[in-house]
Amino acid sequence: MAEQRFRVYVCVRVGACVCMCLGLCVWDATPPETTTTSAGAHPKDDFQEELVIRPLQSGDVYASFQFRTLWETDFMKGNKVSHYRLFPKSLGQVISKFSVRELHISFTQGYWRTMQWGQPFMPSPPGAELWVWFQDSVTDVDGTWKELTNVLSGIFCASLNFIDSTNTVQPSASFKPLGIGNVTDHRFLRYATLPREIVCTENLTPWKKLLPCGSKAGLAVLMKSEKLFHSSFHSQAVHIRPVCQDSECTTTSWELRQTLNVVFDLHTSGQGKREWSLFKMFSRTLTEACPLASSSKIYIDITDNPQGEQFELTPATHLLSQAVVLGDRRTFSVYDLTEANTFGSMRSLNLLIRWKSSDMLRPLLHAERYVAGYGLQTGEIHTLMYNYHPFRSFPILLLDSVPWYLRLYIHTLTVTSKGKDNKPSYIHYQPSKDRVRPHLLEMLVQLPPNSVTEVTVQFERALLKWTEYTPDPNHGFYVGSSVISALVPSMVAMDTNNTKERPLFSSFFPCKEESSYFVRIYTEPLLVNLPTPDFSMPYNVICLTCTVVAVGYGSLYNLLTRSFQIEEPNPRLAKRIANVIRRLRGVPPLA
């Protein structure tokens, strides 16, 4: 029997960025499964890794890591799985115990600047986002959701245990399953955000431990914490969904995608903005691929550099790949880490780009949001959605989740485009309940071509109880980002063949519309000030009360407990003192 050792980590999160992890060693004598199968059969599990680097027109560098683990098993049929090889056991037990159909969780630090960087491969809002589809066999969805958030809080060392009914909603149209199956019953869907969640090393460490090779080999060796968090944007995510194993979908598998998106601004780091390399971004180079990975590749976007007039890429490669990404056909230089000649004679790969010129490009869909008004009683939330397409209009689905302490006046809701009213074709509104649930607003709005559509709604600020304020109430209260889902017009036909070999990032959001592609964007989170009492007054009252109680009670206690005795003076001593005084005055002393 081959003997294996596994390390189990129990993490406890204290505060915003303090996490204590205890390591426990568990020995298992079960030999690992082999992936040797007959010709034409699919392996039990498969692992792929890739890194996509896109030089942005703003001069920044966008790096997107994706790690995909496929496992040919079916939790939905109640199968008991006792042995795990590549798929993380902690996540497998979560799927099995809580009857999870799909799970999507992200931790983001910073805000994605769409106008300067374009559209991301994997969008996510600032803070923490979690949305889960449960199986229809779950009877108590709210109870299961509460237990699941607490378990995920321990796995990722995050504050997901603060998710409750006050920040959880059930979207009716904005979030659909990304895996197989056509589930439309939104009773089994839960969505929540924590816009104030701080993302730090304690979140990245358990995320890297879910990888088969950890951070010891493959692309994960580039994930150096001090480099990743010293960036303009950082987002890590985990996506679990059931997918088809083949084109006929005769068998199903569970897909785990771990994504990490980073935007580096090498100008602010003092390393030069128009030139970058792997070593400058990550302080490390690549020496080998993950031994457990069936595919390990690096893609460099050279679409805007067909003849080398924009930048120079070294070392050069003859492998090229084309894929339709976000409605545009992109060309990539491919570096296959499974081939020994990729690393050269030095057994080290350090990609380098030197820029020559740049032209700014503008995305077709952009959105932003802000709070207007003055005072601490009423205000307005403005959401602006930009359609930069010159001649085509398209619908968008807007999702807003507003906390209960901002009491929306839904009758003041207005939607305008080019100075005219734009009536939504679909509206779903669920009013809030104080201290129970937030507002939920979903709208289907048509965006005219080359226009700005503004959604405005007024609100009133509630006065909280003094125990409901945060330790820093004058900093303000966060409102989660708006979610905008749309089918944006595309200039090229979308390839619907899922079995064709192509980069992983281009197949996460499949779309059958040949003239459009699916995109989801997030607005900025809002920071709203609420009426805040002067917390120095309770302090003064407490001090004054304690002083009065101490003086009054102390005096009364002394009177009740102190015993008084009359002590007669010594006559001899008094007589001597009197005689001394009389001598000084020239008076005869006493006898």
C-alpha positions as CSV (number, residue, x, y, z in Angstrom):
1,M,0.0,0.0,0.0
2,A,1.4,3.4,-0.9
3,E,1.1,5.8,1.9
4,Q,0.1,9.4,1.4
5,R,0.0,12.4,3.7
6,F,-2.4,15.2,3.5
7,R,-2.4,18.5,5.4
8,V,-5.7,19.9,6.6
9,Y,-5.9,23.6,7.4
10,V,-8.3,25.1,9.9
11,C,-8.5,28.9,9.4
12,V,-10.1,31.4,11.8
13,R,-10.4,35.0,10.6
14,V,-10.1,37.7,13.2
15,G,-10.8,41.3,12.0
16,A,-10.2,42.5,8.5
17,C,-6.8,41.0,7.6
18,V,-5.7,38.7,10.5
19,C,-6.1,35.0,9.9
20,M,-4.7,32.1,12.0
21,C,-4.3,28.7,10.3
22,L,-3.6,25.5,12.2
23,G,-2.1,22.6,10.2
24,L,-3.1,19.1,11.0
25,C,-1.5,16.1,9.3
26,V,-3.7,13.2,8.3
27,W,-2.3,9.9,6.9
28,D,-4.1,8.0,4.3
29,A,-3.0,4.6,3.1
30,T,-5.2,4.6,0.0
31,P,-3.2,4.6,-3.2
32,P,-3.9,7.4,-5.7
33,E,-6.1,6.8,-8.6
34,T,-4.6,6.4,-12.0
35,T,-5.8,8.2,-15.0
36,T,-4.8,5.5,-17.5
37,T,-7.8,4.8,-19.7
38,S,-8.5,3.1,-22.9
39,A,-8.3,4.9,-26.2
40,G,-11.0,7.4,-26.8
41,A,-12.1,7.4,-23.1
42,H,-11.9,10.5,-21.0
43,P,-9.8,10.5,-17.8
44,K,-11.3,10.7,-14.4
45,D,-9.9,14.1,-13.8
46,D,-7.9,16.6,-15.8
47,F,-6.1,19.8,-14.9
48,Q,-5.2,22.7,-17.2
49,E,-3.5,26.1,-16.5
50,E,-2.9,29.2,-18.5
51,L,-1.8,32.8,-18.2
52,V,-3.2,35.5,-20.6
53,I,-1.2,38.8,-20.7
54,R,-2.8,41.7,-22.5
55,P,-0.8,45.0,-22.9
56,L,-3.4,47.6,-22.3
57,Q,-3.6,50.8,-24.4
58,S,-3.3,52.9,-21.3
59,G,0.2,51.4,-20.7
60,D,-0.9,49.1,-17.9
61,V,-0.5,45.3,-18.1
62,Y,-3.4,42.9,-17.6
63,A,-2.5,39.4,-16.4
64,S,-5.2,36.8,-16.1
65,F,-4.5,33.4,-14.6
66,Q,-6.9,30.5,-15.1
67,F,-6.7,27.0,-13.6
68,R,-9.4,24.5,-14.6
69,T,-9.9,21.1,-13.0
70,L,-12.4,18.7,-14.6
71,W,-13.7,15.7,-12.6
72,E,-15.9,13.0,-14.1
73,T,-18.3,12.5,-11.2
74,D,-21.8,13.4,-10.4
75,F,-22.7,14.7,-6.9
76,M,-26.3,15.5,-8.0
77,K,-27.2,11.8,-8.0
78,G,-26.2,11.4,-4.4
79,N,-22.9,9.5,-5.1
80,K,-20.6,9.2,-2.2
81,V,-17.0,10.2,-3.1
82,S,-14.3,9.2,-0.6
83,H,-11.1,9.7,-2.6
84,Y,-9.9,12.9,-4.3
85,R,-6.9,13.3,-6.5
86,L,-6.9,16.7,-8.3
87,F,-10.2,18.1,-7.2
88,P,-9.9,19.8,-3.8
89,K,-11.6,17.7,-1.1
90,S,-12.8,20.7,0.9
91,L,-14.8,22.0,-2.1
92,G,-16.0,18.5,-3.0
93,Q,-17.4,18.0,0.4
94,V,-19.1,21.4,0.3
95,I,-20.9,20.5,-3.0
96,S,-22.0,17.1,-1.7
97,K,-23.1,18.2,1.8
98,F,-25.0,21.4,0.8
99,S,-26.4,20.1,-2.5
100,V,-24.8,22.9,-4.5
101,R,-25.5,23.0,-8.2
102,E,-23.3,26.0,-9.0
103,L,-21.0,28.1,-6.8
104,H,-19.4,31.4,-7.8
105,I,-17.3,33.4,-5.3
106,S,-14.8,36.3,-5.8
107,F,-12.6,38.6,-3.7
108,T,-11.6,41.8,-5.4
109,Q,-9.4,44.7,-4.2
110,G,-9.8,47.9,-6.4
111,Y,-12.2,48.9,-9.2
112,W,-11.9,47.9,-12.8
113,R,-11.6,51.0,-15.0
114,T,-13.5,50.0,-18.1
115,M,-12.8,53.2,-20.0
116,Q,-9.1,52.8,-19.7
117,W,-8.7,49.1,-19.6
118,G,-11.6,47.7,-21.7
119,Q,-13.7,44.7,-20.6
120,P,-12.2,42.1,-18.3
121,F,-12.3,38.4,-19.0
122,M,-13.9,37.6,-15.7
123,P,-15.8,40.6,-14.2
124,S,-16.2,41.0,-10.4
125,P,-17.3,43.8,-8.1
126,P,-15.1,45.4,-5.4
127,G,-15.2,43.4,-2.1
128,A,-16.6,39.9,-1.9
129,E,-19.3,38.4,-4.1
130,L,-21.1,35.1,-3.7
131,W,-23.9,33.6,-5.6
132,V,-25.0,30.0,-5.5
133,W,-27.6,27.8,-7.2
134,F,-28.9,25.0,-5.0
135,Q,-30.4,21.7,-6.3
136,D,-34.2,21.4,-6.2
137,S,-33.9,18.7,-3.5
138,V,-33.0,21.4,-0.9
139,T,-36.0,22.1,1.4
140,D,-34.6,24.9,3.6
141,V,-32.7,27.1,1.2
142,D,-32.1,29.9,3.7
143,G,-30.8,27.6,6.4
144,T,-28.5,25.9,3.9
145,W,-27.3,29.2,2.6
146,K,-26.4,30.4,6.1
147,E,-24.5,27.2,6.8
148,L,-22.7,27.4,3.5
149,T,-21.5,31.0,4.0
150,N,-20.0,30.0,7.4
151,V,-18.2,27.0,5.9
152,L,-16.8,29.1,3.0
153,S,-15.7,31.8,5.5
154,G,-13.5,29.2,7.1
155,I,-12.2,27.8,3.9
156,F,-11.1,31.1,2.4
157,C,-10.3,33.0,5.7
158,A,-12.9,35.7,4.8
159,S,-15.7,37.5,6.5
160,L,-18.5,35.6,4.6
161,N,-20.1,34.8,8.0
162,F,-21.4,38.4,7.9
163,I,-23.7,37.5,5.1
164,D,-27.3,37.3,6.4
165,S,-30.8,38.1,5.3
166,T,-30.1,41.9,5.4
167,N,-27.7,41.6,2.4
168,T,-29.0,38.6,0.5
169,V,-31.3,38.8,-2.4
170,Q,-33.0,36.4,-4.9
171,P,-32.6,37.8,-8.4
172,S,-35.3,36.8,-10.8
173,A,-33.5,37.4,-14.2
174,S,-29.9,38.7,-13.8
175,F,-28.1,35.5,-12.8
176,K,-28.7,32.3,-14.8
177,P,-26.8,29.0,-14.4
178,L,-23.6,28.9,-16.4
179,G,-23.4,25.1,-16.4
180,I,-25.6,22.5,-18.0
181,G,-29.3,22.5,-17.3
182,N,-32.0,25.1,-17.7
183,V,-32.9,26.0,-14.2
184,T,-35.4,28.9,-14.0
185,D,-36.7,28.6,-10.4
186,H,-35.0,31.5,-8.7
187,R,-36.1,30.2,-5.3
188,F,-32.9,28.1,-5.3
189,L,-30.7,31.1,-6.1
190,R,-29.0,33.3,-3.5
191,Y,-26.8,36.4,-4.2
192,A,-24.9,38.5,-1.7
193,T,-22.1,41.0,-1.7
194,L,-19.8,42.5,1.0
195,P,-18.4,45.7,-0.6
196,R,-16.3,46.5,2.4
197,E,-14.4,43.2,2.5
198,I,-10.7,43.7,2.6
199,V,-8.7,41.3,0.4
200,C,-5.2,40.3,1.6
201,T,-2.7,37.5,1.8
202,E,-4.9,35.4,4.2
203,N,-7.4,35.1,1.3
204,L,-4.8,34.3,-1.3
205,T,-3.0,31.5,0.7
206,P,-6.0,29.1,1.0
207,W,-6.9,29.9,-2.6
208,K,-3.5,28.7,-3.8
209,K,-3.7,25.6,-1.7
210,L,-6.7,24.4,-3.8
211,L,-4.4,24.0,-6.8
212,P,-3.0,20.5,-7.4
213,C,0.6,21.7,-7.4
214,G,0.0,24.6,-5.0
215,S,2.4,27.4,-5.6
216,K,5.5,25.1,-5.9
217,A,5.4,24.5,-9.7
218,G,3.7,25.8,-12.8
219,L,2.2,29.2,-13.3
220,A,1.3,29.5,-9.6
221,V,5.0,30.2,-8.8
222,L,4.4,33.7,-10.1
223,M,1.9,34.5,-7.5
224,K,4.0,36.5,-5.1
225,S,1.8,38.2,-2.5
226,E,3.7,41.5,-2.2
227,K,3.7,41.9,-6.0
228,L,0.0,40.9,-6.6
229,F,-1.3,43.2,-3.9
230,H,1.0,46.1,-5.0
231,S,-1.2,46.6,-8.1
232,S,-4.0,48.7,-9.4
233,F,-6.5,45.9,-9.4
234,H,-6.5,42.4,-8.0
235,S,-9.3,39.8,-8.1
236,Q,-9.4,36.1,-7.3
237,A,-12.4,33.9,-7.8
238,V,-13.6,30.3,-7.7
239,H,-16.3,29.0,-10.1
240,I,-17.8,25.5,-9.8
241,R,-20.4,24.2,-12.2
242,P,-21.5,21.0,-14.0
243,V,-20.4,20.8,-17.6
244,C,-20.6,18.3,-20.5
245,Q,-17.8,15.8,-20.8
246,D,-18.2,15.5,-24.6
247,S,-20.0,17.2,-27.5
248,E,-23.1,14.9,-27.2
249,C,-23.2,15.5,-23.4
250,T,-23.6,11.8,-22.6
251,T,-21.6,12.2,-19.5
252,T,-21.2,15.2,-17.1
253,S,-18.3,16.4,-15.1
254,W,-17.7,19.0,-12.4
255,E,-15.6,22.0,-13.5
256,L,-13.6,24.0,-11.0
257,R,-12.2,27.3,-12.4
258,Q,-9.8,29.3,-10.3
259,T,-9.1,32.7,-11.8
260,L,-6.8,35.5,-10.7
261,N,-6.9,38.8,-12.6
262,V,-4.3,41.5,-11.9
263,V,-3.6,44.9,-13.5
264,F,-0.1,46.2,-13.0
265,D,0.8,49.9,-13.3
266,L,4.6,49.7,-13.7
267,H,4.9,53.5,-13.9
268,T,3.7,54.1,-10.4
269,S,6.0,51.3,-9.2
270,G,9.0,53.2,-10.6
271,Q,9.9,50.5,-13.1
272,G,9.0,52.2,-16.4
273,K,5.5,52.1,-17.8
274,R,6.2,51.3,-21.4
275,E,8.3,48.2,-20.8
276,W,7.5,45.1,-18.7
277,S,8.6,41.5,-18.2
278,L,7.6,38.6,-16.1
279,F,10.4,39.3,-13.7
280,K,9.4,43.0,-13.3
281,M,5.7,42.1,-12.6
282,F,6.2,39.0,-10.4
283,S,9.9,39.1,-9.4
284,R,10.1,35.5,-10.7
285,T,10.5,33.6,-13.9
286,L,9.1,30.3,-15.0
287,T,11.2,27.1,-15.0
288,E,8.7,24.3,-15.4
289,A,5.0,23.5,-15.8
290,C,2.9,21.8,-13.2
291,P,3.6,18.0,-13.5
292,L,0.0,17.2,-13.0
293,A,-1.3,19.6,-15.7
294,S,-2.2,18.2,-19.1
295,S,-1.9,21.7,-20.6
296,S,0.2,24.7,-19.4
297,K,0.3,27.7,-21.7
298,I,0.9,31.4,-21.8
299,Y,-1.0,33.7,-24.2
300,I,0.3,37.1,-25.2
301,D,-2.3,39.3,-26.9
302,I,-0.7,40.7,-30.1
303,T,-3.9,41.7,-31.9
304,D,-2.9,45.4,-32.0
305,N,0.6,44.5,-33.0
306,P,0.4,42.6,-36.3
307,Q,3.7,43.8,-37.8
308,G,5.5,44.8,-34.6
309,E,4.8,48.5,-34.9
310,Q,3.2,48.8,-31.4
311,F,5.6,46.7,-29.3
312,E,8.4,44.2,-29.5
313,L,7.9,40.8,-27.9
314,T,10.9,38.6,-26.8
315,P,11.6,35.8,-27.0
316,A,9.6,35.3,-30.2
317,T,7.4,32.3,-30.8
318,H,6.0,30.8,-34.0
319,L,2.9,29.4,-32.3
320,L,-0.1,31.6,-32.9
321,S,-3.8,31.2,-31.8
322,Q,-7.0,33.1,-32.7
323,A,-10.1,33.3,-30.6
324,V,-13.2,35.4,-30.4
325,V,-13.1,37.3,-27.1
326,L,-15.8,39.7,-26.1
327,G,-17.1,40.1,-29.7
328,D,-13.6,40.7,-31.2
329,R,-11.3,38.3,-32.9
330,R,-8.0,38.3,-31.0
331,T,-4.6,36.9,-32.0
332,F,-2.2,35.5,-29.4
333,S,1.4,34.3,-29.2
334,V,1.4,31.0,-27.5
335,Y,4.1,29.6,-25.2
336,D,3.6,25.9,-24.3
337,L,5.3,25.2,-21.0
338,T,5.0,21.5,-21.5
339,E,7.7,21.7,-24.2
340,A,11.3,21.8,-23.1
341,N,12.4,24.1,-25.9
342,T,10.1,26.8,-24.6
343,F,12.6,27.5,-21.7
344,G,15.7,27.5,-23.9
345,S,19.1,26.6,-22.7
346,M,18.9,28.6,-19.5
347,R,15.8,26.6,-18.3
348,S,14.1,29.9,-17.6
349,L,11.3,31.8,-19.4
350,N,11.1,35.6,-18.9
351,L,8.8,37.3,-21.5
352,L,9.7,40.9,-22.3
353,I,7.7,43.6,-24.2
354,R,9.1,47.0,-25.3
355,W,6.4,49.5,-26.3
356,K,6.7,51.8,-29.3
357,S,3.3,53.6,-29.6
358,S,-0.3,53.3,-28.5
359,D,-3.8,54.3,-29.5
360,M,-6.7,54.4,-27.0
361,L,-9.7,52.2,-27.7
362,R,-13.2,52.6,-26.1
363,P,-15.5,49.7,-25.1
364,L,-19.1,49.6,-26.4
365,L,-20.7,49.4,-23.0
366,H,-19.7,51.3,-19.9
367,A,-21.5,52.1,-16.6
368,E,-20.9,54.3,-13.5
369,R,-22.9,55.3,-10.4
370,Y,-22.8,58.0,-7.8
371,V,-24.8,59.6,-5.0
372,A,-26.3,63.1,-5.3
373,G,-28.0,65.5,-2.9
374,Y,-27.0,67.4,0.2
375,G,-27.7,67.0,3.9
376,L,-28.3,63.7,5.8
377,Q,-32.0,63.2,5.2
378,T,-32.6,62.5,1.5
379,G,-30.5,61.9,-1.6
380,E,-30.5,60.4,-5.1
381,I,-28.8,57.4,-6.7
382,H,-27.7,58.0,-10.3
383,T,-26.7,55.1,-12.6
384,L,-25.3,56.1,-16.0
385,M,-25.0,53.5,-18.8
386,Y,-23.1,54.4,-22.0
387,N,-23.8,52.7,-25.3
388,Y,-20.9,53.7,-27.7
389,H,-22.1,51.7,-30.6
390,P,-22.7,54.1,-33.5
391,F,-25.9,52.6,-35.0
392,R,-27.1,49.6,-32.9
393,S,-29.2,49.6,-29.8
394,F,-29.4,46.6,-27.4
395,P,-31.1,45.8,-24.1
396,I,-29.4,45.5,-20.7
397,L,-30.6,44.0,-17.5
398,L,-29.8,46.1,-14.4
399,L,-29.7,44.7,-10.9
400,D,-29.6,46.9,-7.8
401,S,-29.4,45.7,-4.2
402,V,-29.7,48.6,-1.8
403,P,-29.5,48.2,2.0
404,W,-32.7,48.7,4.1
405,Y,-31.4,51.8,5.8
406,L,-31.6,53.6,2.5
407,R,-35.4,53.8,2.1
408,L,-36.1,54.1,-1.6
409,Y,-38.9,56.2,-3.0
410,I,-39.7,53.8,-5.9
411,H,-42.3,56.3,-7.3
412,T,-39.4,58.7,-8.1
413,L,-37.7,56.1,-10.4
414,T,-36.9,57.7,-13.7
415,V,-35.1,56.3,-16.8
416,T,-34.0,58.8,-19.5
417,S,-32.1,58.5,-22.7
418,K,-31.1,61.5,-24.8
419,G,-33.3,63.7,-22.7
420,K,-36.4,61.5,-23.3
421,D,-38.2,59.0,-21.0
422,N,-37.1,55.4,-21.6
423,K,-39.7,53.1,-20.3
424,P,-38.3,49.7,-19.1
425,S,-39.9,46.6,-20.6
426,Y,-39.5,44.6,-17.4
427,I,-39.4,45.7,-13.7
428,H,-39.1,43.5,-10.7
429,Y,-39.0,45.3,-7.3
430,Q,-39.0,43.7,-3.9
431,P,-39.2,46.3,-1.1
432,S,-37.0,46.0,1.9
433,K,-37.9,45.2,5.5
434,D,-36.1,47.0,8.3
435,R,-33.2,44.8,9.6
436,V,-34.5,41.8,7.7
437,R,-33.8,42.2,3.9
438,P,-32.5,44.8,1.4
439,H,-34.2,46.4,-1.6
440,L,-34.1,44.4,-4.9
441,L,-34.6,46.2,-8.2
442,E,-34.3,44.6,-11.6
443,M,-35.0,46.3,-14.9
444,L,-34.7,45.5,-18.6
445,V,-33.8,48.7,-20.4
446,Q,-33.2,49.3,-24.1
447,L,-30.0,51.5,-24.7
448,P,-30.3,53.6,-27.8
449,P,-27.2,53.8,-30.1
450,N,-24.5,56.3,-29.1
451,S,-26.3,57.5,-26.0
452,V,-26.2,57.8,-22.2
453,T,-29.1,56.3,-20.2
454,E,-29.6,57.6,-16.7
455,V,-31.5,55.8,-14.0
456,T,-32.4,57.9,-11.0
457,V,-34.2,57.1,-7.7
458,Q,-34.5,59.1,-4.5
459,F,-34.0,57.7,-1.0
460,E,-34.3,58.7,2.6
461,R,-31.6,57.9,5.2
462,A,-32.8,55.9,8.2
463,L,-31.6,56.6,11.8
464,L,-29.9,53.5,13.1
465,K,-29.8,52.3,16.7
466,W,-26.6,53.2,18.4
467,T,-25.5,49.6,18.5
468,E,-25.9,49.2,14.7
469,Y,-23.2,51.7,13.9
470,T,-19.7,50.5,12.8
471,P,-16.7,51.3,14.9
472,D,-15.9,54.1,12.4
473,P,-19.4,55.5,11.6
474,N,-18.1,58.8,10.2
475,H,-16.3,56.8,7.4
476,G,-19.7,56.0,5.9
477,F,-21.7,52.9,4.9
478,Y,-21.0,50.9,1.7
479,V,-23.6,50.1,-0.9
480,G,-22.8,47.2,-3.2
481,S,-22.2,47.6,-7.0
482,S,-24.9,47.5,-9.6
483,V,-24.8,44.5,-11.9
484,I,-25.4,45.1,-15.6
485,S,-25.9,42.1,-17.9
486,A,-26.2,42.5,-21.7
487,L,-25.8,41.0,-25.1
488,V,-23.5,43.5,-26.8
489,P,-23.3,43.6,-30.6
490,S,-20.3,41.8,-32.1
491,M,-18.4,42.4,-35.2
492,V,-17.5,38.7,-35.7
493,A,-19.5,35.5,-35.6
494,M,-19.3,33.6,-32.3
495,D,-18.0,30.1,-32.6
496,T,-20.5,27.8,-30.8
497,N,-18.3,24.6,-31.1
498,N,-17.4,23.9,-27.5
499,T,-15.3,20.9,-28.4
500,K,-12.9,22.9,-30.4
501,E,-9.5,23.5,-28.8
502,R,-9.1,27.1,-27.7
503,P,-8.0,29.2,-24.7
504,L,-10.0,28.6,-21.5
505,F,-10.9,32.3,-20.9
506,S,-12.8,32.5,-24.2
507,S,-15.3,29.7,-23.3
508,F,-16.5,30.6,-19.9
509,F,-19.5,32.7,-21.1
510,P,-20.9,30.7,-24.1
511,C,-23.2,32.6,-26.5
512,K,-25.2,31.2,-29.3
513,E,-26.1,34.6,-30.8
514,E,-23.8,35.1,-33.7
515,S,-24.3,38.8,-33.8
516,S,-23.7,39.5,-30.1
517,Y,-21.7,38.4,-27.1
518,F,-22.6,38.3,-23.4
519,V,-20.9,40.7,-21.0
520,R,-21.4,41.5,-17.3
521,I,-20.1,44.7,-15.8
522,Y,-20.1,46.2,-12.3
523,T,-20.4,49.8,-11.3
524,E,-18.5,51.4,-8.4
525,P,-19.7,50.7,-4.9
526,L,-21.3,53.7,-3.1
527,L,-20.1,55.3,0.1
528,V,-23.1,56.9,1.8
529,N,-23.1,58.9,5.0
530,L,-25.9,58.3,7.5
531,P,-27.1,60.6,10.4
532,T,-24.6,59.8,13.0
533,P,-25.0,60.9,16.7
534,D,-22.2,62.5,18.6
535,F,-20.7,59.5,20.3
536,S,-18.6,61.8,22.5
537,M,-21.7,62.8,24.4
538,P,-22.4,59.3,25.8
539,Y,-18.7,59.2,26.8
540,N,-19.2,62.5,28.7
541,V,-22.4,61.3,30.3
542,I,-20.7,58.0,31.3
543,C,-17.8,59.9,32.8
544,L,-20.0,62.4,34.7
545,T,-22.3,59.6,35.9
546,C,-19.4,57.6,37.2
547,T,-17.9,60.6,38.9
548,V,-21.2,61.4,40.7
549,V,-21.7,57.8,41.7
550,A,-18.2,57.5,42.9
551,V,-18.3,60.7,45.0
552,G,-21.9,60.2,46.3
553,Y,-21.6,56.5,47.0
554,G,-18.1,56.8,48.4
555,S,-19.2,59.4,50.9
556,L,-22.2,57.5,52.0
557,Y,-20.2,54.3,52.3
558,N,-17.7,56.0,54.5
559,L,-20.4,57.4,56.8
560,L,-22.0,53.9,57.1
561,T,-18.9,51.9,57.6
562,R,-16.4,54.2,59.4
563,S,-16.2,54.1,63.2
564,F,-15.4,57.4,65.2
565,Q,-13.6,57.5,68.5
566,I,-12.9,60.4,70.9
567,E,-9.2,60.5,71.8
568,E,-8.2,62.5,74.9
569,P,-5.0,64.6,74.5
570,N,-2.0,63.9,76.8
571,P,-2.1,66.5,79.7
572,R,1.7,66.4,80.3
573,L,2.5,67.1,76.6
574,A,0.0,70.0,76.6
575,K,1.4,71.4,79.8
576,R,5.0,71.3,78.4
577,I,3.9,73.0,75.1
578,A,2.1,75.7,77.1
579,N,5.2,76.4,79.3
580,V,7.4,76.7,76.3
581,I,5.1,79.3,74.8
582,R,4.9,81.2,78.1
583,R,8.7,81.4,78.4
584,L,8.9,82.8,75.0
585,R,6.4,85.5,75.9
586,G,8.1,86.2,79.3
587,V,5.3,84.8,81.4
588,P,6.0,82.7,84.4
589,P,5.4,79.0,83.7
590,L,2.6,76.9,85.1
591,A,3.2,74.9,88.3
